[in-house]
Amino acid sequence: RYLKERNPQVRVVAVEPAESPILSGGTPGPHKIQGMGANFIPENFQRDVVDEVVTVDAPTAVEFARKAATQEGLLVGISAGANLAAAARLAAQPEYAGKTIVTVLCDTGERYLSTILFEGLTG
């Protein structure tokens, strides 16, 4: 809300699991993006601030989190991978050409070292 008050042109984009798209009006369901989409809309969610909702499937979130680790040296979790995937998708759209896109990498990858996120990766 603060950013929109300071600059009305700011767009706020929420990210949710494609397998459980409740912010988009879909049906809650199981998914593998830990820390995101708890199958309910929290009381502190302010829909009036959100301009768009982007869904990201779990394999894509894992792919982007793995790329962050292997290509950028950022050890992030699966939900951060979902945010990166959504930001990349927005950046590829013509209406975002030349715009600054900011995302939040909201978790660390440490707790996922023994999960599908880092399965098969070698140093």
C-alpha positions in Angstrom: 0.0 0.0 0.0 2.8 2.4 0.9 4.5 2.0 -2.5 1.3 2.7 -4.3 0.7 5.8 -2.2 4.1 7.1 -3.0 3.8 6.2 -6.7 0.4 5.4 -8.1 2.0 3.8 -11.2 3.4 1.0 -9.1 1.8 -2.3 -10.0 1.6 -5.0 -7.3 1.6 -8.6 -8.6 0.7 -11.5 -6.3 2.2 -14.9 -7.0 0.4 -18.2 -6.2 0.7 -21.9 -6.9 -0.9 -22.9 -10.2 -2.0 -26.1 -8.5 -3.9 -24.0 -5.8 -5.1 -20.8 -7.5 -7.4 -19.4 -4.8 -6.4 -15.8 -5.2 -7.4 -16.1 -8.8 -10.8 -17.6 -7.8 -9.8 -21.2 -8.5 -10.0 -24.3 -6.3 -7.5 -24.9 -3.5 -5.4 -28.0 -3.9 -2.2 -29.7 -3.0 1.0 -28.3 -4.3 4.8 -28.5 -3.7 5.6 -24.8 -3.3 6.2 -24.8 0.4 5.5 -21.5 2.2 3.0 -20.3 -0.4 -0.7 -20.8 -0.9 -1.8 -22.3 2.4 -5.2 -23.2 0.8 -6.9 -20.2 2.3 -6.7 -16.4 1.9 -5.2 -14.9 5.0 -7.0 -12.1 6.8 -4.2 -9.6 6.1 -4.3 -10.1 2.3 -5.4 -6.7 0.9 -6.9 -7.5 -2.5 -7.5 -3.8 -3.3 -3.7 -3.4 -3.4 -3.1 -6.2 -5.9 -3.3 -5.4 -9.6 -2.6 -8.8 -10.9 -2.2 -12.4 -9.8 0.3 -14.7 -11.5 0.2 -18.4 -11.1 3.4 -20.5 -11.2 3.5 -24.3 -11.2 5.8 -26.2 -8.8 8.2 -27.6 -11.4 8.8 -24.0 -12.7 9.3 -22.7 -9.2 11.9 -25.4 -8.5 13.6 -24.7 -11.9 14.0 -21.0 -11.0 15.2 -21.7 -7.5 17.8 -24.1 -8.8 18.9 -21.5 -11.4 19.2 -18.9 -8.7 21.5 -21.3 -6.8 23.6 -22.6 -9.7 23.8 -19.5 -11.9 23.5 -16.6 -9.4 24.8 -18.1 -6.2 21.6 -17.4 -4.4 20.4 -20.2 -2.0 16.6 -19.6 -2.1 13.6 -21.7 -1.4 10.8 -22.9 -3.7 8.5 -19.9 -3.1 11.3 -17.5 -3.9 11.8 -19.5 -7.1 8.1 -19.0 -7.9 8.6 -15.2 -7.4 11.6 -15.2 -9.7 9.6 -17.2 -12.3 6.7 -14.7 -12.1 9.1 -11.7 -12.4 10.8 -13.3 -15.4 7.4 -13.9 -17.0 6.4 -10.3 -16.5 9.7 -9.0 -17.8 9.1 -10.9 -21.1 5.8 -9.1 -21.7 5.9 -6.0 -24.0 4.0 -3.8 -21.5 6.9 -4.2 -19.0 9.7 -3.4 -21.5 12.0 -0.8 -20.0 10.3 -1.1 -16.6 11.9 -2.0 -13.3 10.6 -5.2 -11.8 11.2 -5.9 -8.1 10.5 -9.2 -6.4 11.0 -10.5 -2.9 13.1 -13.6 -2.3 11.2 -14.5 0.8 12.9 -17.7 2.0 16.3 -19.4 2.2 17.1 -22.6 0.5 18.8 -24.1 3.6 15.7 -25.9 4.8 15.3 -27.5 1.3 18.7 -29.1 0.9 17.3 -32.6 1.3 14.2 -32.0 -0.9 13.4 -32.0 -4.6 14.8 -28.6 -4.9 18.4 -29.7 -4.8 18.0 -33.3 -5.7 20.6 -34.4 -8.2 22.6 -31.2 -8.0 26.4 -31.6 -7.6 28.8 -29.0 -6.5 
